[in-house]
């Protein structure tokens, strides 16, 4: 009989303390999320100031929730200070963007390059289909066409292609891989 009451008391204590522990854990997770999001906003502030402003507003609401749920949380003062600093930074970045003096612009590829790379991708898909369909000569033809298209795009857009343009690098690597696969299947 004694063990029954002891078990019941332990259960009652667990029922009381588990929500407290869960709330503390939730506040820690919320604080960590806010901290990561503020760092992300600071990182992309110059590139996308309007989006950074919207995201900062959302983090302001999350910060208010943290202050309401865990007003004594150890990370709260630091997060509030970081938030206020970012508010000023966002205001400055928005002013610069509105004046047209964007501090950092990521160059994008010219539209003709994008269209050309889509054509290369279609040729490479066709080469794969022919390769797996058992027609290596037709696959080789598509691979050669894709390589010629890549060379033509590089020649035409040489000065406009951003350094390290990933889709172009991927297209080149895929053409090389297809050639290797075709060579392996011919052996």
Secondary structure in CASP SS format (residue, H / E / C, confidence):
PFRMAT SS
TARGET T0000
AUTHOR 0000-0000-0000
METHOD secondary structure of the structure
MODEL  1
X C 1.00
X H 1.00
X H 1.00
X H 1.00
X H 1.00
X H 1.00
X H 1.00
X H 1.00
X H 1.00
X H 1.00
X H 1.00
X H 1.00
X H 1.00
X H 1.00
X H 1.00
X H 1.00
X H 1.00
X H 1.00
X H 1.00
X H 1.00
X H 1.00
X H 1.00
X H 1.00
X H 1.00
X H 1.00
X H 1.00
X H 1.00
X H 1.00
X H 1.00
X H 1.00
X H 1.00
X H 1.00
X H 1.00
X H 1.00
X H 1.00
X H 1.00
X H 1.00
X H 1.00
X H 1.00
X H 1.00
X H 1.00
X H 1.00
X H 1.00
X H 1.00
X C 1.00
X C 1.00
X C 1.00
X C 1.00
X H 1.00
X H 1.00
X H 1.00
X H 1.00
X H 1.00
X H 1.00
X H 1.00
X H 1.00
X H 1.00
X H 1.00
X H 1.00
X H 1.00
X H 1.00
X H 1.00
X H 1.00
X H 1.00
X H 1.00
X H 1.00
X H 1.00
X H 1.00
X H 1.00
X C 1.00
X C 1.00
X C 1.00
X C 1.00
X C 1.00
X C 1.00
X H 1.00
X H 1.00
X H 1.00
X H 1.00
X H 1.00
X H 1.00
X H 1.00
X H 1.00
X H 1.00
X H 1.00
X H 1.00
X H 1.00
X H 1.00
X H 1.00
X H 1.00
X H 1.00
X H 1.00
X H 1.00
X H 1.00
X H 1.00
X H 1.00
X H 1.00
X H 1.00
X H 1.00
X C 1.00
X C 1.00
X C 1.00
X C 1.00
X C 1.00
X C 1.00
X C 1.00
X C 1.00
X C 1.00
X C 1.00
X C 1.00
X H 1.00
X H 1.00
X H 1.00
X H 1.00
X H 1.00
X H 1.00
X H 1.00
X H 1.00
X H 1.00
X H 1.00
X H 1.00
X H 1.00
X H 1.00
X H 1.00
X H 1.00
X H 1.00
X H 1.00
X H 1.00
X H 1.00
X H 1.00
X H 1.00
X H 1.00
X H 1.00
X C 1.00
X C 1.00
X H 1.00
X H 1.00
X H 1.00
X H 1.00
X H 1.00
X H 1.00
X H 1.00
X H 1.00
X H 1.00
X H 1.00
X H 1.00
X H 1.00
X H 1.00
X H 1.00
X H 1.00
X H 1.00
X H 1.00
X H 1.00
X H 1.00
X H 1.00
X H 1.00
X C 1.00
X C 1.00
X C 1.00
X C 1.00
X C 1.00
X C 1.00
X C 1.00
X C 1.00
X C 1.00
X H 1.00
X H 1.00
X H 1.00
X H 1.00
X H 1.00
X H 1.00
X H 1.00
X H 1.00
X H 1.00
X H 1.00
X H 1.00
X H 1.00
X H 1.00
X H 1.00
X H 1.00
X H 1.00
X H 1.00
X H 1.00
X H 1.00
X H 1.00
X H 1.00
X C 1.00
END
